[in-house]
């Protein structure tokens, strides 16, 4: 059996569209919804059918940190096999789960294929071996690639998710990125969403390579039962080591987005070289 883990922040409408297909999959035993600081908290009453649903509500969030949200969801999941799905992914072929062999492999989407990069199936044991997702990354970009690199380093075979199994609901690029870049030391409002995505993806890449993820870097939290069976998770403040490392990564991301061509090319070449050594995105 499988636990589906889906991180969510202000994407309730998309989730309600795709959730019935997940619930109907015979091999899905539970669906862990991680509400990571939505402006209007998600309630179980938001769903017509509550079957298989487990809602985790996270408080004291700052930026959108999808890796942290996924780790919290896996912490709460009961099955030994996990499928991580974004909240806008339709499961078209439930029998796909019966064809997976997670003994020494994981399955993932790929940005060059019809299945987007962030969709993944893995075992809890292999998740633990890789250390989970990098919780210091924020926004969108490189969080999934970093996880896949560490799974491959752990000796697991990477396999593709078949075309047609998962279908992403169409949405604009602007809906994936914040309207502004706000950090501790600067705030920018580039009008082009591609520029904002380049910043976050670059910043995350530099942060992941300069501060390689380890389980002892996880953010402390407390959890308690809330009304209606909801699990409440309260995050502790960000540590000083993470704050300083993020500041330097933000500066490099800013150079990558706005700097002189020779500096941008230099940073791009550095990332390309490291990615090639690690088997690519």
Backbone as JSON, one array per atom type, in Angstrom:
{
  "sequence": "XXXXXXXXXXXXXXXXXXXXXXXXXXXXXXXXXXXXXXXXXXXXXXXXXXXXXXXXXXXXXXXXXXXXXXXXXXXXXXXXXXXXXXXXXXXXXXXXXXXXXXXXXXXXXXXXXXXXXXXXXXXXXXXXXXXXXXXXXXXXXXXXXXXXXXXXXXXXXXXXXXXXXXXXXXXXXXXXXXXXXXXXXXXXXXXXXXXXXXXXXXXXXXXXXXXXXXXXXXXXXXXXXXXXXXXXXXXXXXXXXXXXXXXXXXXXXXXXXXXXXXXXXXXXXXXXXXXXXXXXX",
  "N": [[0.83, -1.19, 0.0], [0.28, 2.38, -0.4], [1.17, 5.62, 0.79], [0.04, 8.74, -0.17], [1.65, 11.78, -0.36], [1.11, 15.16, -0.25], [2.17, 18.4, -0.63], [0.91, 21.64, 0.17], [0.03, 25.0, -0.44], [-2.15, 27.44, -0.43], [-3.46, 26.26, -2.61], [-5.91, 25.01, -2.77], [-8.19, 24.75, -4.46], [-7.19, 23.5, -6.78], [-6.36, 21.09, -5.64], [-8.78, 19.94, -4.81], [-9.87, 19.27, -7.25], [-8.3, 17.13, -8.24], [-8.17, 15.26, -6.23], [-10.29, 13.23, -5.91], [-9.58, 11.2, -7.78], [-7.22, 10.2, -6.68], [-8.2, 9.14, -4.31], [-9.73, 7.04, -5.22], [-7.93, 5.14, -6.03], [-6.99, 1.84, -5.59], [-4.63, 0.96, -4.27], [-3.81, 3.07, -2.75], [-3.58, 3.91, 0.51], [-3.77, 6.04, 2.24], [-3.98, 9.65, 2.22], [-1.91, 12.21, 2.72], [-2.25, 15.44, 3.44], [-0.44, 18.3, 3.47], [-0.79, 21.26, 4.81], [0.82, 24.01, 4.36], [0.92, 26.7, 5.77], [-1.24, 28.1, 4.49], [-3.12, 30.97, 3.41], [-5.82, 30.98, 4.1], [-6.58, 28.59, 6.26], [-6.63, 25.13, 5.36], [-9.43, 22.97, 5.72], [-10.83, 19.86, 6.81], [-13.49, 19.81, 6.24], [-13.6, 21.04, 3.83], [-13.65, 19.18, 1.87], [-15.67, 17.04, 0.02], [-15.63, 14.28, 0.19], [-14.14, 12.49, 2.66], [-12.63, 10.24, 2.81], [-9.71, 8.38, 3.43], [-8.19, 10.63, 4.02], [-5.72, 12.59, 5.63], [-4.97, 15.37, 7.44], [-2.46, 17.72, 7.82], [-1.58, 20.52, 9.49], [0.49, 23.23, 9.26], [2.13, 25.59, 11.24], [3.7, 28.79, 11.99], [5.2, 29.24, 9.73], [7.44, 30.56, 7.23], [8.73, 31.39, 4.44], [7.61, 29.68, 1.43], [8.36, 26.41, 1.64], [8.88, 23.7, 0.13], [10.28, 21.29, 0.37], [10.59, 20.98, 3.14], [7.88, 20.81, 3.82], [7.21, 18.38, 2.54], [8.85, 16.55, 3.95], [7.66, 16.73, 6.5], [5.18, 15.67, 5.89], [5.87, 13.02, 5.19], [6.81, 12.2, 7.66], [4.38, 11.92, 8.98], [3.11, 9.98, 7.56], [1.75, 6.68, 7.14], [2.31, 4.42, 5.6], [4.76, 2.19, 4.12], [5.59, 2.71, 1.59], [5.82, 5.54, -0.46], [4.19, 8.05, -2.33], [4.89, 11.03, -3.75], [3.01, 13.71, -4.68], [2.25, 16.66, -6.46], [-0.24, 19.2, -5.83], [-1.79, 19.54, -8.06], [-1.93, 17.41, -9.75], [-3.21, 14.92, -11.73], [-4.16, 11.59, -11.32], [-4.13, 9.32, -13.68], [-3.89, 6.61, -14.23], [-4.43, 4.36, -12.07], [-3.57, 1.72, -11.73], [-0.89, 1.79, -12.18], [0.57, 1.94, -9.81], [0.72, -0.7, -8.96], [2.6, -1.71, -10.6], [5.06, -0.84, -9.84], [8.39, -1.27, -8.66], [10.01, -0.99, -5.89], [12.19, -1.97, -4.61], [14.96, -1.56, -5.03], [15.01, 0.88, -6.24], [13.8, 4.09, -7.39], [11.08, 6.07, -8.6], [10.5, 8.74, -10.85], [9.34, 11.93, -12.09], [10.25, 13.92, -14.98], [11.52, 16.93, -16.22], [11.86, 17.01, -18.93], [10.07, 15.3, -19.94], [6.6, 14.15, -20.35], [5.71, 14.05, -17.71], [5.95, 15.99, -14.89], [8.83, 17.27, -13.08], [8.69, 17.08, -10.25], [7.2, 14.88, -9.31], [7.14, 11.79, -7.61], [7.99, 8.46, -6.55], [8.84, 6.39, -3.85], [10.51, 4.35, -1.37], [10.1, 4.34, 2.2], [12.37, 3.56, 3.6], [14.44, 4.09, 1.8], [14.11, 6.82, 1.49], [14.82, 7.63, 4.08], [17.48, 6.8, 4.01], [18.6, 8.58, 2.17], [18.17, 10.88, 3.54], [15.94, 12.46, 3.29], [14.16, 15.36, 2.0], [15.73, 18.54, 1.17], [15.46, 20.88, 3.56], [16.08, 23.56, 3.78], [15.78, 24.9, 1.4], [13.81, 27.14, -0.59], [10.82, 28.54, -2.09], [10.52, 27.72, -5.56], [12.3, 25.21, -7.33], [15.0, 23.08, -7.87], [14.71, 21.61, -5.55], [13.57, 19.04, -5.85], [15.41, 17.86, -7.65], [17.78, 17.87, -6.12], [17.1, 16.01, -4.15], [16.82, 13.69, -5.73], [19.42, 13.38, -6.69], [20.74, 12.67, -4.32], [19.43, 10.28, -3.73], [20.34, 8.72, -5.88], [23.08, 8.71, -5.31], [22.96, 7.16, -3.06], [22.83, 4.68, -4.09], [20.59, 3.85, -5.49], [18.52, 2.91, -8.23], [17.39, 5.03, -10.8], [14.26, 5.48, -12.18], [11.92, 6.2, -14.83], [8.69, 7.8, -14.62], [5.94, 6.51, -16.25], [4.66, 7.86, -19.29], [1.49, 9.42, -19.43], [0.48, 8.36, -17.09], [0.41, 10.2, -14.97], [-1.0, 13.41, -15.02], [-0.59, 16.82, -15.39], [-2.44, 19.6, -14.25], [-3.1, 22.42, -16.23], [-1.44, 25.47, -15.7], [-0.42, 28.87, -15.18], [2.97, 30.14, -15.41], [3.4, 32.3, -13.74], [1.77, 31.77, -11.58], [3.21, 30.02, -10.07], [5.29, 31.29, -8.83], [6.3, 33.76, -6.43], [5.05, 37.16, -6.38], [7.04, 38.97, -5.84], [10.53, 39.28, -4.96], [11.62, 38.73, -1.9], [13.9, 39.14, 0.61], [16.09, 38.88, 3.48], [17.92, 40.95, 3.15], [17.4, 42.35, 0.81], [14.85, 43.52, -1.47], [13.08, 42.86, -4.36], [11.22, 43.54, -7.38], [10.94, 42.1, -9.97], [9.3, 42.15, -13.1], [9.06, 39.97, -14.8], [8.07, 36.68, -14.6], [9.72, 34.5, -15.21], [12.24, 35.44, -14.63], [12.08, 35.69, -11.86], [11.72, 33.01, -11.18], [14.15, 31.98, -12.08], [15.85, 33.19, -10.23], [15.05, 31.95, -7.74], [15.48, 29.21, -8.3], [18.22, 29.22, -8.87], [19.32, 30.26, -6.48], [18.55, 28.2, -4.71], [20.0, 26.07, -5.77], [22.7, 26.85, -5.35], [22.66, 26.99, -2.57], [22.12, 24.34, -1.87], [24.43, 23.06, -2.79], [26.49, 24.31, -1.37], [25.76, 23.89, 1.24], [25.41, 20.95, 1.91], [22.78, 18.6, 2.31], [21.85, 17.14, 5.41], [20.43, 14.92, 7.83], [20.61, 15.99, 10.46], [20.25, 18.65, 10.1], [17.62, 19.24, 10.06], [14.64, 21.11, 10.68], [13.53, 21.9, 13.9], [10.42, 20.89, 15.44], [7.15, 20.89, 16.96], [4.34, 18.74, 17.52], [0.79, 18.24, 17.65], [-2.51, 16.97, 18.36], [-5.3, 18.45, 16.76], [-8.6, 19.94, 16.52], [-11.18, 17.94, 15.0], [-9.63, 15.87, 14.09], [-7.33, 16.83, 12.86], [-3.81, 17.19, 12.44], [-1.65, 19.23, 14.15], [1.22, 21.1, 13.46], [3.9, 22.87, 14.71], [6.42, 24.96, 13.79], [9.78, 25.51, 14.83], [11.84, 28.5, 15.23], [13.96, 29.57, 12.49], [17.35, 28.51, 12.34], [20.56, 30.08, 13.1], [22.7, 29.29, 11.5], [21.42, 28.42, 9.14], [20.19, 30.83, 8.39], [22.37, 32.53, 7.74], [23.69, 31.09, 5.7], [21.68, 31.07, 3.76], [21.51, 33.78, 3.18], [23.94, 34.31, 1.79], [23.59, 32.58, -0.39], [21.36, 33.8, -1.53], [22.52, 36.18, -2.43], [24.23, 35.22, -4.45], [22.28, 34.16, -6.15], [21.02, 36.51, -6.91], [23.07, 37.76, -8.39], [23.2, 35.9, -10.47], [20.77, 36.39, -11.7], [20.76, 39.11, -12.38], [23.32, 40.03, -12.95], [26.5, 40.94, -14.55], [27.24, 39.7, -17.82], [29.49, 38.01, -18.01], [29.83, 37.19, -15.4], [27.44, 35.92, -14.85], [27.59, 33.85, -16.73], [29.79, 32.49, -15.69], [28.82, 31.54, -13.19], [26.75, 29.94, -14.16], [28.2, 28.01, -15.61], [29.6, 26.79, -13.56], [27.52, 25.54, -12.09], [26.52, 23.83, -14.06], [28.7, 22.12, -14.4], [28.88, 20.87, -11.86], [26.37, 19.59, -11.8], [26.62, 17.82, -13.92], [28.57, 16.09, -12.89], [27.03, 14.9, -10.95], [25.12, 13.43, -12.26], [23.12, 14.86, -13.52], [19.99, 16.79, -13.73]],
  "CA": [[0.0, 0.0, 0.0], [1.0, 3.64, -0.57], [0.71, 6.91, 1.29], [0.28, 9.89, -1.03], [1.99, 12.99, 0.38], [0.97, 16.32, -1.13], [2.34, 19.69, 0.05], [-0.04, 22.6, -0.37], [-0.08, 26.35, 0.12], [-3.1, 28.24, -1.22], [-3.81, 25.55, -3.85], [-7.02, 24.14, -2.4], [-9.07, 24.49, -5.59], [-6.55, 22.48, -7.62], [-6.35, 19.82, -4.92], [-10.13, 19.36, -4.83], [-10.11, 18.72, -8.57], [-7.57, 15.88, -8.5], [-8.21, 14.35, -5.08], [-11.12, 12.02, -6.06], [-8.85, 10.15, -8.48], [-6.3, 9.59, -5.73], [-8.98, 8.36, -3.34], [-10.27, 5.84, -5.86], [-6.86, 4.19, -6.33], [-7.06, 0.78, -4.58], [-3.4, 0.79, -3.51], [-3.57, 4.25, -1.91], [-4.22, 3.68, 1.81], [-4.03, 7.34, 2.87], [-3.51, 10.84, 1.52], [-1.46, 13.17, 3.72], [-2.27, 16.8, 2.92], [0.34, 19.17, 4.34], [-1.15, 22.65, 4.59], [2.0, 24.73, 4.82], [0.71, 28.12, 5.94], [-2.19, 28.73, 3.57], [-3.73, 32.19, 3.93], [-7.01, 30.46, 4.76], [-6.21, 27.2, 6.53], [-7.46, 24.06, 4.8], [-10.22, 22.2, 6.67], [-11.36, 18.62, 6.26], [-14.82, 20.11, 5.73], [-13.48, 21.55, 2.45], [-13.69, 18.06, 0.95], [-16.94, 16.31, 0.04], [-15.32, 12.91, 0.59], [-12.97, 12.53, 3.56], [-11.98, 8.93, 2.85], [-8.25, 8.26, 3.31], [-7.53, 11.93, 4.2], [-5.06, 13.01, 6.87], [-4.6, 16.77, 7.24], [-1.4, 18.24, 8.68], [-1.59, 21.98, 9.38], [1.79, 23.72, 9.74], [2.12, 26.99, 11.65], [5.0, 29.45, 12.13], [5.93, 29.15, 8.46], [7.9, 31.84, 6.68], [8.62, 31.2, 3.0], [7.14, 28.38, 0.95], [9.47, 25.45, 1.68], [8.22, 22.46, -0.26], [11.02, 20.16, 0.92], [10.21, 20.87, 4.55], [6.5, 20.32, 3.84], [7.22, 16.96, 2.19], [9.4, 15.81, 5.08], [6.64, 16.67, 7.55], [4.17, 14.73, 5.44], [6.39, 11.65, 5.31], [6.81, 11.91, 9.1], [3.03, 11.57, 9.41], [2.57, 8.91, 6.7], [1.75, 5.38, 7.78], [2.73, 3.33, 4.72], [6.2, 2.09, 3.86], [5.82, 3.23, 0.25], [5.34, 6.93, -0.54], [4.1, 8.74, -3.61], [4.78, 12.47, -3.58], [2.32, 14.33, -5.81], [1.82, 18.05, -6.31], [-1.69, 19.31, -5.65], [-2.48, 19.75, -9.34], [-1.57, 16.24, -10.56], [-4.28, 13.95, -11.89], [-3.73, 10.2, -11.46], [-4.95, 8.75, -14.76], [-3.75, 5.15, -14.3], [-4.17, 3.87, -10.72], [-2.87, 0.43, -11.76], [0.55, 2.08, -12.24], [1.19, 1.65, -8.52], [0.96, -2.14, -8.85], [3.73, -2.07, -11.47], [6.3, -0.29, -9.3], [9.29, -2.13, -7.9], [10.8, -0.03, -5.11], [13.18, -2.7, -3.82], [16.26, -0.89, -5.14], [14.82, 1.92, -7.25], [12.75, 5.08, -7.18], [10.47, 6.54, -9.85], [10.4, 10.2, -10.82], [9.07, 12.67, -13.31], [11.4, 14.59, -15.58], [11.04, 18.14, -16.91], [11.94, 16.78, -20.38], [9.04, 14.31, -20.27], [5.25, 14.65, -20.06], [5.46, 14.06, -16.27], [6.8, 17.04, -14.35], [9.99, 16.85, -12.29], [8.5, 16.9, -8.82], [6.41, 13.71, -8.92], [8.13, 10.77, -7.24], [7.59, 7.32, -5.72], [10.03, 5.86, -3.19], [10.23, 3.67, -0.11], [10.5, 5.11, 3.37], [13.75, 3.2, 3.95], [15.35, 4.82, 0.91], [13.95, 8.22, 1.89], [15.66, 7.82, 5.27], [18.89, 6.65, 3.63], [19.01, 9.82, 1.51], [18.02, 12.0, 4.47], [14.76, 13.28, 2.99], [14.35, 16.56, 1.17], [16.51, 19.63, 1.75], [14.46, 21.76, 4.14], [16.47, 24.96, 3.75], [15.45, 25.49, 0.12], [12.51, 27.81, -0.55], [10.31, 28.84, -3.42], [10.5, 26.58, -6.47], [13.5, 24.96, -8.1], [16.12, 22.26, -7.45], [14.4, 20.79, -4.37], [13.42, 17.64, -6.26], [16.67, 17.38, -8.23], [18.7, 17.6, -5.02], [16.67, 14.74, -3.54], [17.12, 12.59, -6.66], [20.88, 13.21, -6.69], [21.13, 11.93, -3.13], [18.95, 8.91, -3.88], [21.28, 8.02, -6.78], [24.32, 8.5, -4.55], [22.7, 6.09, -2.1], [22.89, 3.42, -4.81], [19.3, 3.48, -6.05], [18.31, 3.1, -9.66], [16.38, 6.02, -11.14], [13.39, 5.02, -13.26], [10.96, 7.23, -15.21], [7.25, 7.57, -14.51], [5.43, 6.33, -17.61], [3.81, 8.91, -19.86], [0.06, 9.15, -19.36], [0.08, 7.94, -15.75], [0.12, 11.42, -14.23], [-1.24, 14.55, -15.9], [-0.6, 18.06, -14.62], [-3.39, 20.63, -14.63], [-2.41, 23.56, -16.84], [-1.49, 26.73, -14.97], [0.59, 29.81, -15.67], [4.23, 30.21, -14.67], [3.28, 33.33, -12.71], [1.1, 31.21, -10.41], [4.16, 29.19, -9.33], [6.32, 32.1, -8.17], [5.79, 34.92, -5.71], [5.11, 38.38, -7.2], [8.24, 39.76, -5.51], [11.63, 38.57, -4.31], [11.82, 39.38, -0.61], [14.88, 38.47, 1.45], [16.47, 39.67, 4.65], [18.77, 42.1, 2.82], [16.92, 43.12, -0.35], [13.53, 43.2, -2.01], [13.01, 43.22, -5.78], [9.94, 43.23, -8.03], [11.08, 41.9, -11.42], [7.99, 41.84, -13.66], [9.08, 38.73, -15.56], [8.07, 35.52, -13.7], [10.86, 33.64, -15.51], [13.38, 35.97, -13.88], [11.89, 35.34, -10.44], [11.96, 31.58, -11.07], [15.6, 31.81, -12.21], [16.46, 33.55, -8.95], [14.83, 30.94, -6.7], [16.14, 27.96, -8.67], [19.66, 29.42, -8.73], [19.61, 30.36, -5.05], [18.43, 26.88, -4.11], [21.12, 25.24, -6.24], [23.91, 27.26, -4.63], [22.51, 26.64, -1.16], [22.23, 22.88, -1.74], [25.81, 22.63, -3.0], [27.38, 24.83, -0.32], [25.33, 23.28, 2.5], [24.84, 19.64, 1.56], [21.77, 18.25, 3.28], [22.02, 16.04, 6.35], [19.25, 14.9, 8.72], [20.74, 16.82, 11.65], [19.92, 20.02, 9.74], [16.17, 19.39, 10.04], [14.09, 22.17, 11.53], [12.76, 21.33, 15.01], [9.0, 21.24, 15.48], [6.29, 20.14, 17.87], [3.08, 18.38, 16.9], [-0.28, 17.92, 18.6], [-3.8, 16.81, 17.69], [-6.23, 19.57, 16.76], [-10.0, 19.54, 16.36], [-11.6, 17.24, 13.78], [-8.61, 14.92, 13.66], [-6.22, 17.48, 12.18], [-2.53, 17.21, 13.16], [-1.02, 20.55, 14.14], [2.68, 21.13, 13.55], [4.42, 24.22, 14.92], [7.85, 25.0, 13.5], [10.64, 26.39, 15.62], [12.48, 29.52, 14.38], [15.12, 29.19, 11.68], [18.62, 28.65, 13.04], [21.48, 31.09, 12.6], [23.49, 28.74, 10.39], [20.59, 28.47, 7.94], [19.98, 32.23, 8.02], [23.56, 33.09, 7.08], [23.92, 30.39, 4.44], [20.67, 31.53, 2.82], [21.86, 35.14, 2.75], [24.97, 34.23, 0.76], [22.98, 31.98, -1.57], [20.52, 34.83, -2.14], [23.39, 37.11, -3.15], [24.64, 34.55, -5.69], [21.11, 34.1, -7.02], [20.82, 37.85, -7.46], [24.07, 37.94, -9.45], [22.81, 35.06, -11.61], [19.6, 36.97, -12.35], [20.91, 40.51, -12.83], [24.7, 40.43, -13.05], [27.17, 41.06, -15.85], [27.16, 38.45, -18.57], [30.6, 37.11, -17.71], [29.6, 36.62, -14.08], [26.32, 34.99, -15.0], [28.11, 32.68, -17.44], [30.66, 31.77, -14.77], [27.98, 30.8, -12.25], [26.06, 28.9, -14.92], [29.15, 26.95, -15.94], [29.89, 26.07, -12.32], [26.38, 24.68, -11.79], [26.47, 22.8, -15.09], [29.76, 21.17, -14.11], [28.49, 20.07, -10.69], [25.24, 18.75, -12.16], [27.13, 16.73, -14.76], [29.21, 15.14, -11.99], [26.02, 14.23, -10.14], [24.18, 12.71, -13.08], [22.13, 15.75, -14.11], [18.8, 17.14, -12.97]],
  "C": [[0.88, 1.26, 0.0], [0.34, 4.76, 0.21], [1.04, 7.96, 0.23], [0.56, 11.08, -0.12], [1.91, 14.16, -0.59], [1.14, 17.61, -0.33], [1.47, 20.75, -0.63], [0.07, 23.94, 0.34], [-0.93, 27.18, -0.84], [-3.43, 27.6, -2.57], [-4.98, 24.59, -3.6], [-7.89, 23.79, -3.6], [-8.5, 23.41, -6.5], [-6.6, 21.11, -6.95], [-7.73, 19.16, -4.97], [-10.46, 18.75, -6.19], [-9.51, 17.33, -8.74], [-7.74, 14.85, -7.41], [-9.1, 13.12, -5.29], [-10.41, 10.88, -6.79], [-7.85, 9.46, -7.59], [-7.06, 8.68, -4.77], [-9.48, 7.05, -3.92], [-9.21, 4.8, -6.17], [-6.83, 3.11, -5.25], [-5.81, 0.67, -3.71], [-3.02, 2.02, -2.69], [-4.33, 4.06, -0.6], [-4.53, 4.98, 2.53], [-3.45, 8.45, 2.02], [-3.19, 11.89, 2.59], [-1.36, 14.54, 3.06], [-1.52, 17.68, 3.91], [0.01, 20.62, 3.97], [-0.07, 23.52, 5.21], [1.72, 26.24, 4.8], [-0.19, 28.78, 4.93], [-2.81, 29.96, 4.23], [-5.04, 31.88, 4.66], [-6.77, 28.98, 5.0], [-7.19, 26.21, 5.92], [-8.17, 23.32, 5.94], [-10.65, 20.89, 6.01], [-12.76, 18.82, 5.7], [-14.79, 20.69, 4.32], [-13.66, 20.43, 1.42], [-15.01, 17.3, 1.12], [-16.74, 14.9, 0.55], [-14.04, 12.94, 1.42], [-12.21, 11.21, 3.59], [-10.47, 9.07, 2.61], [-7.51, 9.55, 3.64], [-6.92, 12.07, 5.59], [-4.51, 14.41, 6.63], [-3.59, 17.19, 8.29], [-1.33, 19.74, 8.46], [-0.33, 22.53, 10.04], [1.69, 25.2, 10.05], [3.55, 27.48, 11.87], [5.86, 29.26, 10.89], [6.42, 30.54, 8.07], [7.7, 31.78, 5.17], [8.02, 29.84, 2.69], [8.35, 27.47, 0.86], [8.9, 24.07, 1.41], [8.95, 21.24, 0.29], [10.68, 19.93, 2.38], [8.79, 20.32, 4.66], [6.44, 18.83, 3.52], [7.75, 16.12, 3.35], [8.39, 15.66, 6.21], [5.54, 15.69, 7.17], [4.62, 13.29, 5.55], [6.47, 11.25, 6.79], [5.46, 11.39, 9.56], [2.44, 10.4, 8.62], [2.72, 7.55, 7.37], [2.28, 4.25, 6.93], [4.24, 3.33, 4.53], [6.56, 2.58, 2.47], [5.12, 4.57, 0.12], [5.26, 7.36, -2.0], [3.93, 10.23, -3.32], [4.16, 13.05, -4.85], [2.04, 15.79, -5.49], [0.3, 18.11, -6.33], [-2.45, 19.61, -6.92], [-2.22, 18.59, -10.3], [-2.72, 15.24, -10.55], [-3.68, 12.56, -12.09], [-4.65, 9.52, -12.47], [-4.94, 7.23, -14.79], [-3.42, 4.62, -12.91], [-3.41, 2.54, -10.69], [-1.36, 0.6, -11.85], [1.24, 1.7, -10.94], [1.52, 0.17, -8.37], [2.16, -2.58, -9.68], [5.06, -1.56, -10.94], [7.09, -1.33, -8.53], [10.27, -1.21, -7.17], [11.88, -0.72, -4.29], [14.54, -2.02, -3.85], [16.18, 0.24, -6.16], [13.79, 2.94, -6.75], [12.28, 5.54, -8.55], [10.24, 8.04, -9.75], [9.93, 10.75, -12.15], [10.33, 13.37, -13.79], [10.89, 15.77, -16.4], [11.11, 17.99, -18.43], [10.89, 15.79, -20.85], [7.66, 14.89, -20.0], [4.92, 14.73, -18.57], [6.45, 15.02, -15.61], [7.78, 16.51, -13.3], [9.65, 16.42, -10.86], [7.73, 15.68, -8.38], [7.35, 12.53, -8.7], [7.49, 9.68, -6.4], [8.85, 6.68, -5.14], [9.59, 5.12, -1.92], [10.71, 4.54, 1.05], [11.96, 4.8, 3.75], [14.74, 3.96, 3.09], [15.28, 6.33, 1.15], [14.85, 8.52, 3.09], [17.14, 7.72, 4.92], [19.43, 7.92, 2.98], [18.89, 11.03, 2.42], [16.8, 12.86, 4.23], [15.1, 14.46, 2.11], [15.13, 17.63, 1.93], [15.55, 20.71, 2.24], [14.83, 23.24, 4.06], [16.09, 25.65, 2.44], [14.04, 26.08, 0.2], [12.1, 28.23, -1.95], [10.28, 27.57, -4.26], [11.86, 26.45, -7.16], [14.56, 24.2, -7.34], [15.83, 21.41, -6.22], [14.27, 19.32, -4.74], [14.71, 17.08, -6.82], [17.69, 17.03, -7.15], [18.38, 16.27, -4.35], [17.04, 13.56, -4.44], [18.62, 12.33, -6.73], [21.3, 12.37, -5.5], [20.59, 10.5, -3.12], [19.88, 8.1, -4.79], [22.59, 7.74, -6.07], [24.17, 7.37, -3.54], [22.63, 4.73, -2.77], [21.59, 2.97, -5.43], [19.24, 3.75, -7.55], [17.18, 4.1, -9.88], [15.57, 5.53, -12.32], [12.34, 6.09, -13.57], [9.52, 6.81, -14.87], [6.69, 7.54, -15.93], [4.55, 7.5, -18.03], [2.35, 8.47, -19.76], [-0.44, 8.71, -18.0], [-0.38, 9.13, -14.93], [0.0, 12.57, -15.21], [-1.37, 15.8, -15.04], [-1.67, 19.01, -15.15], [-2.63, 21.86, -15.14], [-2.57, 24.78, -15.96], [-0.32, 27.59, -15.43], [1.85, 29.74, -14.82], [4.11, 31.19, -13.51], [2.64, 32.78, -11.44], [2.05, 30.39, -9.54], [5.16, 30.0, -8.53], [5.68, 33.3, -7.5], [5.91, 36.17, -6.59], [6.32, 39.24, -6.93], [9.28, 38.83, -4.9], [11.94, 39.32, -3.03], [12.77, 38.55, 0.23], [15.22, 39.37, 2.62], [17.16, 40.97, 4.26], [18.32, 42.87, 1.58], [15.54, 42.65, -0.76], [13.48, 43.72, -3.44], [11.64, 42.83, -6.33], [10.13, 43.07, -9.53], [9.75, 41.49, -12.03], [7.92, 40.49, -14.36], [9.1, 37.54, -14.6], [9.23, 34.56, -13.97], [12.1, 34.11, -14.77], [13.28, 35.6, -12.4], [12.14, 33.85, -10.22], [13.45, 31.27, -11.19], [16.3, 32.12, -10.9], [16.29, 32.42, -7.93], [15.53, 29.63, -7.03], [17.65, 28.07, -8.49], [20.05, 29.46, -7.26], [19.56, 29.0, -4.38], [19.58, 25.97, -4.51], [22.39, 25.57, -5.48], [23.84, 26.85, -3.17], [22.69, 25.14, -0.95], [23.67, 22.41, -1.9], [26.76, 23.14, -1.92], [27.03, 24.28, 1.05], [24.62, 21.97, 2.17], [23.94, 19.15, 2.68], [22.18, 17.06, 4.13], [20.86, 16.07, 7.33], [19.38, 15.77, 9.96], [20.49, 18.3, 11.37], [18.4, 20.26, 9.75], [15.71, 20.45, 11.04], [13.26, 21.54, 12.65], [11.29, 21.77, 14.95], [8.32, 20.43, 16.57], [4.99, 19.83, 17.14], [2.07, 18.02, 17.98], [-1.58, 17.75, 17.82], [-4.65, 18.07, 17.84], [-7.65, 19.04, 16.58], [-10.21, 18.83, 15.04], [-10.52, 16.32, 13.22], [-7.43, 15.5, 12.92], [-4.98, 17.39, 13.06], [-1.92, 18.6, 13.04], [0.47, 20.45, 14.33], [3.12, 22.58, 13.68], [5.94, 24.2, 14.74], [8.57, 25.91, 14.48], [11.32, 27.4, 14.7], [13.67, 28.95, 13.61], [16.41, 29.44, 12.46], [19.56, 29.64, 12.37], [22.32, 30.57, 11.44], [22.69, 28.79, 9.09], [20.4, 29.91, 7.47], [21.18, 32.79, 7.25], [23.83, 32.41, 5.75], [22.93, 30.86, 3.38], [21.0, 32.93, 2.31], [22.91, 35.13, 1.64], [24.42, 33.61, -0.52], [22.07, 32.97, -2.29], [21.36, 35.81, -2.95], [23.86, 36.5, -4.46], [23.47, 34.44, -6.67], [20.81, 35.44, -7.65], [21.8, 38.14, -8.58], [23.68, 37.13, -10.69], [21.66, 35.69, -12.39], [19.9, 38.31, -13.01], [22.34, 40.9, -13.16], [25.22, 40.59, -14.46], [27.23, 39.69, -16.51], [28.28, 37.5, -18.19], [30.44, 36.46, -16.34], [28.48, 35.6, -14.11], [26.79, 33.71, -15.68], [29.0, 31.83, -16.53], [29.85, 30.94, -13.78], [27.24, 29.67, -12.95], [26.97, 27.73, -15.24], [29.48, 26.12, -14.7], [28.77, 25.08, -11.99], [26.3, 23.53, -12.79], [27.5, 21.71, -14.83], [29.39, 20.27, -12.94], [27.35, 19.11, -11.03], [25.68, 17.56, -13.02], [27.8, 15.66, -13.9], [28.2, 14.31, -11.21], [24.92, 13.57, -10.96], [23.04, 13.54, -13.64], [20.91, 15.98, -13.23], [17.85, 15.95, -12.85]]
}
